[in-house]
């Protein structure tokens, strides 16, 4: 029984090999992406729009929103000086400034990543293409399926 199963598996493998190679695919799709699954694509115009927004509008608005509380917080800290409320407001405002600085840093990282994404995807494509081109087609010597 086991021997018959082994022979059937070998025959199936040989039939698949003779039908052609199938990489990263679902059975029955002949090497294509799964039915209904979208290909990996980039949206160059959307990417450029996002980078432009991260270079101008978003950082400016972040600066405005971040500094909005500065004057009123400074006034409240002065009014409540000597009270626990004053020191608490001062600590809260210091934390706010750290959060704004962290957000601006993250926005800068996102902008840089978006600027580089198209180029990185092209390098991946070129790398896969060059490695695939090195594969030698045909039967391997000394191997039987």
Secondary structure, DSSP 8 states (H G I E B T S, - for coil): -HHHHHHHHHHHHHHHHHH----S--TTSTTS--TT-------HHHHHHHHHHHHTHHHHHHHHHHHHHHHHHHHHHHHTTTSHHHHHHHHHHHHHHHHHHHHHHHHHHHHHHHHHHHHHHHHHHHHHHHHHHT---S--TT---
